[in-house]
């Protein structure tokens, strides 16, 4: 087996469905196996997905043992030369996995590889490449020096903003949302540390892969990462999990950093927790754009179907326009930048458009004011 793909799911069945559709296209021609580990979802994920993807091996947990533990369950049953840890709220391009496998084949020193992650607006996610959270790096991160001096190699090493996101780099830390691992390196470094429940396990594993004598690489291959619809970065549970993971990491690898560093992080956790408690992040109602205009990329004969779905999802749409794929290529839209500015939403119809084309379009036109949606005619679900 060339590659084993491991996805941990928790209550995101429609995102996972789209992810599996993209994975199915991406592994065409590869010797591959796919595992989905469900951490006791309550949204009917397994009942919904199992009949739709009979080729996938589903592992159902009766509780939620955490991200690291769930990944380890599937890794123990896998047989691939390479193991891909993949989040359920992602979309991979048709050529991306083949490209990464080829890179790993050509670079035996590579223990792991990560990719260029984009959010739902096409904006680059800086956690795609990071350095280790040493005491100094963490100090700069916690106290906002990284935001004050975003281009500094001294103060902004956490997300390495001075490294070109469109070029290949050797880096310290790769994101667990997409991490391709060489089994040989994983055997030497060990499985994911299960003392990390939800955050920090990717930093820990990246560290151990380097300690085992391998290198971690950032490859500018595109990945859409919706960034966990259930993740809420300002609530108390996130603060406790994220900074608690940082404390675990320090105890393991920086035991001589001294009591002051542990105190510093503890103080940061305390104040962040107070802020989260006093100013809880409320679930916001979907923002209603005053003049919402939609552009649909599909064949003309499929427009009525797509339009009907979109109007149900976005009843406030002022008008819907067609980019007729019978007449023009998707990428021709790049030559019409001025005409494209009037649209607030784009919908790409799969399989009229390839996932690879969606990712390229998003990468070339990042815009926080534009929302990208993917409609799959096979599943009849629109994700965005």
TASUL-V46889 format. One line per field, one symbol per residue. phi: phi as a letter, one per 30 degrees, with the letter a starting at -180 (. if undefined). psi: psi as a letter, one per 20 degrees, with the letter a starting at -180 (. if undefined). Layout:
phi: ???
psi: ???
//
This chain:
phi: .dbcccbccaibddddededdddeddceicdbbbcbcccidcciedddceddbddddccccdbcdjddddddededcdbddbbcdbddcbbcddcdddddddddddbddddabbbdccddciddcdddbbcdddedddedddciddddbdcddccbdechddcedcbdbdbdccdddabccdeedddddjdddddddbbjdddddeddddddjcccbccdcdbdbdiheddbdcddddedddddddddddddcbdcdjddddddddddddddddddddbddddddedcddbcbccccadedceedddddddddbddedabcccdddcbdedddddbedddddccbcbccccecdeededdddddbdaddcccbbccddchccca
psi: pgppppppqnklhhghghghghgghhjpiqoqqpppopmlqjjkgghghghhmiiqopopqianirggggghghhhirjqhqpoppqhlrpqrhighgghggghhiniiohqqrropqaijjppohjhprrqmrggggghghjjhhhhmhjpigiligjliippijqpqprgpqpihooppphghhhhhrrqoiioghqihhggggghgghijrqpppplpqppoilnhipoiirhhggggghhhhgggghgilhjirhhghhggggggghhggghghmqoqoqqppopgnppppporqhiiggggggghhhhmijpgrpqpnoihhqqgiihhilghhihiqiqpppopjhqqhhhggggghilpoiipppqppohhikqpp.
//
